[in-house]
Amino acid sequence: MASRSTRQARSTLSALLRCQKPRHILNDKTLPQVLAIGQAAPAGGFAKLGTVDEELDSLESILAPAVPMIRMIGESATRSQSLRAIHSSPWVHLACHGKQDVTGPLKSCFAMSDGPLTLLDIIRTPSESVQCSEFAFLSACHTAVGDRTAPHEVVHLAAAMQFAGFRGVVGTMWAVDDGVVVNMVSAFYEALLEISPKGLDSEHAALALNTAAKRVDKNIVPLEQRIVFIHIGI
């Protein structure tokens, strides 16, 4: 991001099998909340992000009134609270700093108010505790990079979310520009709602991401920021 490809990434067989469970499409009959975690000023010396609130405001306006959204921001977005909320929410949107640890991939993390929420923290939670996890959008840097010395190993934050039970995940291959990310995020959710008019349907996420990359203003969002996002899962 503050310094915050639409292509299908490889997933592990076990993660895909874990996704074969009853689906929960958000519609006007079942309205589970979309969890939006925003952390603009985390612990650990990260630069402050200036557009997190704008991103969540845009997301809420797009989802309303059909799909309710709950925010977890600022001091309330701690490691433990965020982890607990992620593992009890079917739809998750994360707007924060992401960090890929090249020397220890399991230490890759999302930066929260009291420290790092690591990849290891996410995958430690037993999959049985995850109820109806559907989709996660990771609006943060380096969430789908992995270990360049072991390219055949899927060890990154997006894969951790899928391992934790999310059927589909959007992650990033490199740094996301905090100044323009709201444009891609807004275009993605607008496209997703258009493609699945009866409610948010994660099976249309890859198509929505591709549509968003084509739809955003090319004069505002440079090519590298239109293709930084990838979709993994089903």
Backbone torsions as a table, in degrees:
resi	resn	phi	psi	omega
1	MET	NA	-108.4	-167.9
2	ALA	-48.1	-11.2	134.6
3	SER	-123.7	NA	NA
4	ARG	NA	NA	NA
5	SER	NA	32.2	171.7
6	THR	-62.8	95.7	178.7
7	ARG	-144.3	160.0	-177.5
8	GLN	-88.6	122.3	-178.6
9	ALA	-92.3	159.4	-179.8
10	ARG	-71.8	142.7	177.2
11	SER	-124.5	157.2	177.6
12	THR	-77.3	152.0	-179.9
13	LEU	-62.2	-40.5	-178.7
14	SER	-63.0	-38.9	179.1
15	ALA	-66.8	-39.6	178.6
16	LEU	-65.8	-40.3	178.4
17	LEU	-64.4	-35.4	179.2
18	ARG	-64.5	-24.2	-178.7
19	CYS	-81.7	-8.2	-179.6
20	GLN	-82.5	79.9	-179.0
21	LYS	-146.3	167.2	-178.1
22	PRO	-54.1	134.7	-177.2
23	ARG	-89.5	150.6	179.6
24	HIS	-125.7	92.8	178.6
25	ILE	-83.5	134.2	179.8
26	LEU	-77.4	122.3	177.9
27	ASN	-146.8	-172.6	-174.6
28	ASP	-76.7	-3.2	177.5
29	LYS	-99.1	-36.4	176.6
30	THR	-122.2	119.2	-172.4
31	LEU	-122.5	61.2	173.0
32	PRO	-63.8	147.6	-175.9
33	GLN	-76.6	147.8	168.6
34	VAL	-86.1	122.5	178.5
35	LEU	-86.3	122.4	176.7
36	ALA	-115.6	112.0	178.4
37	ILE	-101.2	120.7	178.8
38	GLY	-123.5	126.2	180.0
39	GLN	-133.1	100.3	-176.5
40	ALA	-88.8	-25.1	-175.8
41	ALA	-134.5	72.9	-176.6
42	PRO	-78.7	169.2	172.6
43	ALA	-73.3	159.7	172.4
44	GLY	103.1	12.6	174.8
45	GLY	79.9	16.0	177.7
46	PHE	-75.4	149.3	176.0
47	ALA	-66.0	146.2	179.0
48	LYS	-70.0	137.7	178.4
49	LEU	-94.1	130.1	-172.7
50	GLY	-93.1	-12.3	-172.9
51	THR	-119.3	13.8	-179.4
52	VAL	-61.4	-48.0	179.7
53	ASP	-61.7	-41.4	178.1
54	GLU	-60.9	-41.2	179.8
55	GLU	-63.3	-44.9	-179.3
56	LEU	-71.8	-33.4	174.8
57	ASP	-61.7	-44.3	179.7
58	SER	-64.0	-44.1	179.3
59	LEU	-60.4	-45.0	-179.1
60	GLU	-64.4	-38.8	179.9
61	SER	-68.1	-32.2	178.2
62	ILE	-72.4	-41.2	-177.6
63	LEU	-74.4	-33.4	-176.4
64	ALA	-69.2	148.4	-1.5
65	PRO	-94.2	-2.6	-171.4
66	ALA	-69.2	-37.6	-174.0
67	VAL	-119.4	115.5	179.2
68	PRO	-72.1	149.1	179.9
69	MET	-130.4	137.8	175.0
70	ILE	-114.2	134.5	-179.5
71	ARG	-99.8	143.4	169.8
72	MET	-129.6	106.9	-172.3
73	ILE	-134.1	167.4	173.1
74	GLY	58.0	-136.9	-176.1
75	GLU	-63.6	-24.7	-179.5
76	SER	-74.4	-18.2	-179.8
77	ALA	-87.6	68.4	176.6
78	THR	-85.5	172.1	177.7
79	ARG	-59.5	-52.9	-174.1
80	SER	-69.0	-42.2	-179.4
81	GLN	-66.3	-40.7	179.5
82	SER	-65.9	-43.6	179.9
83	LEU	-62.5	-44.3	179.3
84	ARG	-62.1	-42.9	-178.8
85	ALA	-67.6	-40.9	179.0
86	ILE	-59.4	-42.0	-176.5
87	HIS	-82.5	4.9	175.3
88	SER	-126.1	14.7	-177.5
89	SER	-123.4	133.2	-179.8
90	PRO	-73.1	-32.7	179.7
91	TRP	-125.7	130.1	-176.2
92	VAL	-132.3	136.2	172.2
93	HIS	-125.1	122.9	-179.4
94	LEU	-111.7	121.9	176.1
95	ALA	-121.2	101.8	-172.6
96	CYS	-167.9	-175.6	171.9
97	HIS	-79.1	138.8	171.5
98	GLY	-120.1	145.0	-178.8
99	LYS	-135.4	126.8	175.0
100	GLN	-95.9	121.5	178.4
101	ASP	-91.9	106.8	-174.5
102	VAL	-72.5	-24.2	-179.7
103	THR	-88.9	-26.8	178.0
104	GLY	-141.9	85.4	-174.0
105	PRO	-53.4	-30.9	180.0
106	LEU	-68.5	-13.6	176.9
107	LYS	-92.9	-0.3	174.7
108	SER	-56.8	146.4	-167.9
109	CYS	-153.7	163.1	162.8
110	PHE	-98.7	137.2	-177.6
111	ALA	-88.2	116.4	-178.8
112	MET	-107.9	-179.6	-172.6
113	SER	-65.9	-26.8	-178.2
114	ASP	-118.0	15.5	178.6
115	GLY	136.2	-174.2	-174.5
116	PRO	-80.4	134.3	168.4
117	LEU	-94.5	105.3	-168.3
118	THR	-88.3	163.3	174.2
119	LEU	-56.4	-41.6	179.7
120	LEU	-63.5	-39.8	176.9
121	ASP	-56.9	-42.2	-175.4
122	ILE	-68.7	-45.5	-175.8
123	ILE	-80.7	-14.4	177.1
124	ARG	-67.1	-30.4	-178.4
125	THR	-65.7	124.5	-179.1
126	PRO	-57.0	136.1	-178.3
127	SER	-59.6	-26.5	-179.5
128	GLU	-64.7	-21.0	-177.9
129	SER	-83.6	-10.6	-177.8
130	VAL	-88.1	118.4	-177.4
131	GLN	-104.7	123.7	172.2
132	CYS	47.8	40.8	176.6
133	SER	-68.5	129.1	-172.1
134	GLU	-115.5	-55.2	-170.8
135	PHE	-154.4	144.8	176.5
136	ALA	-136.6	131.1	175.7
137	PHE	-109.3	118.2	-175.8
138	LEU	-102.7	91.8	-179.6
139	SER	-88.1	72.9	-175.8
140	ALA	-155.6	161.9	-177.3
141	CYS	-73.6	147.0	165.7
142	HIS	54.9	39.9	-178.0
143	THR	-89.7	-9.2	179.2
144	ALA	-134.8	41.0	-176.4
145	VAL	-91.2	-49.0	-178.0
146	GLY	79.1	-171.6	-177.2
147	ASP	-97.5	113.5	-176.7
148	ARG	-66.4	-22.3	179.0
149	THR	-80.9	-13.1	178.2
150	ALA	-136.4	70.5	-173.1
151	PRO	-62.4	-19.0	-179.9
152	HIS	-86.3	-6.6	178.3
153	GLU	-97.2	127.2	179.8
154	VAL	-91.5	88.5	-177.9
155	VAL	-125.8	86.6	176.8
156	HIS	-154.3	172.2	-173.0
157	LEU	-64.8	-37.9	178.9
158	ALA	-63.8	-41.1	177.8
159	ALA	-65.9	-35.1	178.2
160	ALA	-63.0	-40.4	177.9
161	MET	-64.0	-39.4	178.3
162	GLN	-68.7	-40.9	177.7
163	PHE	-61.1	-33.5	179.3
164	ALA	-74.3	-7.3	172.7
165	GLY	124.7	-5.1	-179.3
166	PHE	-74.8	129.3	-177.6
167	ARG	-66.5	-37.8	179.9
168	GLY	-136.3	145.7	-179.4
169	VAL	-141.8	136.4	169.6
170	VAL	-105.5	125.2	179.5
171	GLY	-129.4	-174.9	-175.0
172	THR	-126.7	142.8	-177.3
173	MET	-89.8	-17.3	177.9
174	TRP	-155.4	-161.3	-175.5
175	ALA	-68.6	142.0	178.1
176	VAL	-104.3	134.2	-179.7
177	ASP	-81.2	114.6	-178.3
178	ASP	-57.8	-25.8	-176.2
179	GLY	-76.8	-22.4	-175.3
180	VAL	-122.5	-5.3	-173.8
181	VAL	-61.1	-31.8	-179.7
182	VAL	-59.1	-29.8	179.5
183	ASN	-66.6	-44.7	178.7
184	MET	-69.6	-40.7	179.9
185	VAL	-61.8	-47.4	-178.9
186	SER	-63.2	-44.8	-179.7
187	ALA	-63.3	-36.0	179.5
188	PHE	-64.5	-51.1	-176.7
189	TYR	-69.5	-33.8	175.2
190	GLU	-62.5	-44.4	178.9
191	ALA	-65.7	-39.7	-178.6
192	LEU	-63.5	-40.8	178.1
193	LEU	-68.2	-34.3	177.6
194	GLU	-67.6	-41.3	-177.6
195	ILE	-72.6	-32.7	-179.7
196	SER	-121.6	74.3	-172.9
197	PRO	-63.3	-19.1	180.0
198	LYS	-83.1	-4.2	-179.1
199	GLY	147.7	165.5	179.3
200	LEU	-63.1	126.3	-178.5
201	ASP	-126.9	114.2	-174.8
202	SER	-65.9	-19.1	178.6
203	GLU	-67.6	-15.2	178.8
204	HIS	-100.4	6.9	-173.6
205	ALA	-64.5	-41.4	-178.9
206	ALA	-62.9	-43.7	178.2
207	LEU	-64.9	-40.3	179.2
208	ALA	-63.5	-38.0	179.4
209	LEU	-66.2	-41.9	177.7
210	ASN	-63.8	-40.8	178.4
211	THR	-63.6	-42.4	-179.4
212	ALA	-62.0	-41.9	-179.3
213	ALA	-62.5	-31.0	179.3
214	LYS	-84.4	-24.0	-170.4
215	ARG	-90.5	-30.5	-175.5
216	VAL	-64.7	154.9	-179.4
217	ASP	-66.5	114.9	-177.5
218	LYS	-65.4	-21.9	179.3
219	ASN	-77.8	-18.3	-179.5
220	ILE	-102.5	-41.8	-176.8
221	VAL	-107.3	108.8	-179.0
222	PRO	-66.3	162.6	-175.5
223	LEU	-53.9	-44.2	-176.2
224	GLU	-65.0	-21.6	177.5
225	GLN	-92.7	-13.4	174.2
226	ARG	-83.9	-24.7	-176.0
227	ILE	-111.6	6.0	-178.9
228	VAL	-68.3	-28.2	-176.2
229	PHE	-86.5	138.2	173.8
230	ILE	-128.9	157.4	177.8
231	HIS	-111.7	135.2	173.2
232	ILE	-126.1	154.3	178.5
233	GLY	103.1	-152.7	-177.0
234	ILE	-130.8	NA	NA
